[in-house]
């Protein structure tokens, strides 16, 4: 996204927002992409950062020695297992 470009979206009653498709494509955000949420209280801003493979690889130099990608893969595998179990429970009802 070009710096200075502004877009608006609306919050649902659950506090959810839609990220415009052009932004999702540009940043590689797909279904299931984890998003880091930062609060900048001083400037009253919410900062959203997608946690993609590219983001992790860029950050790898900052946190040399920490197995961030492996931790993320393990966490996603656990999440998938949890979701699979929920689906199985729903199907059995």
Secondary structure as UniProt FT lines:
FT   TURN            3..4
FT   TURN            13..14
FT   HELIX           21..27
FT   TURN            31..32
FT   STRAND          34..40
FT   HELIX           41..43
FT   STRAND          45..51
FT   HELIX           53..60
FT   TURN            61..65
FT   HELIX           68..92
//
